[in-house]
Amino acid sequence: MAARKRASSVTNPAKPVPSEPSPATTEQKATVSGEDFRLAPPKLGVIFVISALLCSLYLYLLCFHYNVDNGLKRPILINAGLSLVGFFVTLKLIPVAARYVLRRNMFGFDINKRGTRQGQVKVPESLGIVVGIVFLIVAIVFQFFNFTEDSVWLVEYNAALASICFMILLGFVDDVLDVPWRVKLLLPSFATLPLLMAYAGHTTIVIPKPLVSYVGLEVLDLGRIYKLYMALLAVFCTNSINIHAGLNGLEIGQTVVIAAAILIHNVMQIGGSVDTEYHQAHAFSIYLTQPLMATSLAMLAYNWYPSAVFVGDTYTVFAGMTMAVVGILGHFSETLLIFFLPQVLNFLLSLPQLAGIVKCPRHRLPKFDPATGLLTGTKDGTLVNVYLRIFGRKSEKSLCIHLLVFQGLACAFCFMLRHFLAGWYK
């Protein structure tokens, strides 16, 4: 978690401005400019282990378990290849971008290491902009290999990219200007406008079978209310990633775990159905989720404990919006919400503070003990603090791993729930 620092642009009139820079001033400028800055090497070993755990089942289901039509498998594999290129491009660009943001004094200090030597290091901030840009380039280039000019999916695909791009811009604005929370909650509703205006899919919901006798309908058309639901889902997903944070690797870690679950869900739905339009909807979701996961893994190589860069709100809102978009256009928003179970729990715990009922500090982080290197839960209503209060003090790295395992268990619970309710619920 970063305690942000920004250079002041106001000159004190009481102090004379020297005609020539002193050696000390020159040395300070060189340090702030980032020219001599050297980023710690990426933790590729950790990323290899995480990738193997998360991607192996998805690739097995896609390539061996299900008999996916070659016409559908080919663009998925092309998209995977482009995503792999995006992974390496992101790895190369992060050190370059880190120097640029340091020149603009966009850095932070790690609050969870305050009182130690690592807590005094200036960590480059807002590096999520790199992930967002590479993601957009990969997603745009992929259109050349899959969509034709008369494709019915092209309009919605570009509308989805426009919403994601809009959210990246607003996230970066938030990092630079430090937008208040009440404004931040509304930003995703503006970013979803391109998607809502271009959405031409169905606006119906399937009534659960136990409720059909009470409602009198099997399918209910919500009309414009469905679009309102889409906007609210985007607002929730975007902000839920943003507030379930504060540990090195937690923001990106939860994203890649959910992304892996989305990929597995999509390929299972493709393999278990014969409906062509249904296949295309889930393939559409895969086309956006694979680049998200690849670029996020590259950033995680630098953001894993101890973090060499901070992703900023740019990444958290971008990741949340992307997953909201794939859930909406892939028509599995209910499943997506179950994947977001830890985020839903964190939101419910945070609601009293977010609503102003209970005092909400700027950083709702655990208390760090420099002597032991352990975190202690505070009374703030976040899943991070509640977990520490229940299970006791932990190191930052250990706590992050525990929370990511909990995220994985929540996704596994979703698959089990769908399996046991299939045929009875819907």
C-alpha positions, 0 to 999 in steps of 0.5 A, spaced: 500 500 500 502 506 498 502 513 502 502 517 496 507 523 495 507 529 490 511 534 488 509 541 490 508 546 484 507 552 488 513 556 489 514 560 496 515 567 494 519 568 501 525 565 499 529 567 493 530 563 487 537 562 486 540 564 479 544 557 478 542 550 481 547 548 487 550 541 487 545 539 492 539 541 488 542 538 481 543 531 485 536 532 488 533 533 481 537 527 478 535 522 483 527 525 482 528 524 475 529 517 475 535 516 470 539 512 475 533 508 478 534 501 477 528 497 478 528 490 482 528 484 477 521 481 476 520 475 480 519 470 474 519 464 479 513 466 483 509 467 476 511 461 473 508 457 479 502 461 479 501 461 472 502 453 472 497 452 478 492 457 474 492 455 467 494 448 467 486 446 468 484 451 463 489 449 457 487 441 459 480 443 458 480 447 452 485 442 448 484 435 450 478 434 455 472 438 450 472 437 443 472 444 441 470 446 434 477 448 430 473 454 428 472 456 435 479 454 438 483 457 432 482 464 434 482 462 442 489 460 441 491 466 436 488 470 442 492 466 447 499 467 443 498 475 442 496 475 450 503 471 451 506 477 447 503 482 451 506 478 457 513 479 455 512 487 452 509 488 459 515 486 462 519 490 458 515 496 459 514 496 466 522 498 468 521 504 463 515 507 465 517 506 472 523 511 470 518 516 467 513 516 473 519 517 478 521 523 474 514 526 475 514 525 482 509 519 482 511 515 487 509 512 494 512 509 501 510 502 503 505 503 509 506 496 511 513 497 512 513 503 515 519 503 520 524 499 516 529 500 511 524 498 505 519 503 508 523 509 506 524 506 499 520 511 493 516 506 490 514 508 483 506 509 483 500 508 478 504 502 473 497 499 472 497 504 466 502 500 462 498 493 463 492 497 461 495 500 454 498 493 453 491 490 454 488 495 449 493 494 444 493 486 444 485 486 444 485 491 438 490 487 434 486 481 435 480 484 431 484 483 425 485 475 426 478 474 428 472 479 426 470 481 419 467 488 417 460 485 418 461 481 424 455 482 429 460 482 435 464 487 432 460 493 435 459 490 442 467 488 442 469 495 440 464 498 445 467 494 451 474 496 449 471 503 449 468 502 456 475 499 458 479 505 455 475 510 459 476 506 465 483 506 464 483 514 463 479 515 469 483 511 473 489 514 471 486 521 473 484 518 480 491 517 481 494 524 479 488 528 482 486 523 488 479 524 487 474 523 493 471 517 494 464 519 493 466 521 486 470 515 485 464 511 486 460 514 480 466 514 475 464 506 473 457 509 471 460 514 466 465 509 463 460 503 462 456 508 457 459 506 451 457 499 452 450 500 454 449 504 448 452 499 444 449 493 447 444 489 443 443 482 446 438 480 450 435 483 456 431 477 459 433 473 465 431 466 467 426 465 473 429 460 477 425 453 477 422 453 484 420 461 483 416 459 476 410 457 480 410 464 484 412 468 478 408 465 473 413 466 468 419 462 466 423 468 462 422 475 464 424 481 460 427 487 464 428 491 458 431 498 460 432 495 467 437 490 465 441 495 462 441 499 469 443 492 472 449 492 468 451 499 470 450 497 477 454 491 476 460 494 473 460 499 479 460 494 484 466 490 480 470 496 479 470 499 486 470 492 489 477 490 487 479 497 489 477 497 496 480 489 497 487 492 497 493 494 501 498 488 501 503 487 496 500 483 490 493 482 493 490 487 487 493 483 482 493 476 485 485 476 486 484 479 479 488 473 476 485 468 480 478 470 478 480 471 471 483 463 471 476 461 474 472 465 468 476 462 463 475 455 466 467 457 466 467 459 459 471 453 456 466 448 460 460 452 458 463 451 450 464 444 451 457 443 454 453 446 449 451 445 442 448 452 441 453 456 436 451 463 439 452 461 446 459 459 444 460 465 441 458 469 447 463 465 452 469 465 446 468 473 446 469 473 454 475 469 453 478 474 448 478 479 453 480 475 459 486 472 456 490 478 455 487 481 462 491 475 465 497 475 461 498 482 462 496 482 470 501 476 471 507 480 468 505 486 473 505 481 478 512 479 477 514 486 479 508 487 484 509 481 488 512 481 495 516 485 496 513 490 491 518 494 486 512 498 483 505 500 485 499 499 480 495 504 483 487 505 482 489 505 474 489 498 475 484 496 480 479 500 476 481 497 469 481 490 472 474 490 475 471 494 469 474 488 464 471 483 468 464 486 469 464 487 461 466 479 460 461 477 465 455 482 462 457 480 454 458 473 456 451 472 460 454 469 466 453 475 471 450 471 477 456 466 476 461 472 476 458 475 483 459 468 486 467 469 483 467 475 487 465 472 494 471 475 498 469 482 494 462 482 496 464 480 503 469 485 504 464 490 501 459 488 506 464 489 512 466 496 509 459 499 508 458 502 515 465 506 513 463 507 506 457 510 508 459 515 513 456 511 519 463 509 522 469 514 521 473 512 515 480 513 515 484 514 509 488 508 509 484 502 512 490 498 513 493 493 519 498 495 524 505 494 522 510 492 527 517 493 525 520 489 530 517 483 528 515 484 521 508 482 523 501 485 521 495 486 526 488 487 525 485 494 526 478 495 528 477 497 520 471 494 516 475 490 511 476 483 510 484 484 511 483 486 518 477 481 520 482 475 517 487 478 522 483 479 528 480 472 527 486 468 525 492 472 529 498 476 526 501 474 520 507 477 515 504 481 509 506 475 504 503 470 508 497 474 509 496 475 502 497 468 500 492 466 505 487 471 502 488 469 495 487 461 497 481 464 500 479 467 493 481 460 490 476 457 494 470 462 493 471 460 485 471 453 487 465 453 491 462 457 485 463 451 480 461 446 486 454 450 487 453 450 479 454 443 479 449 441 485 444 446 482 444 444 475 437 442 473 434 444 479 435 452 480 435 453 472 
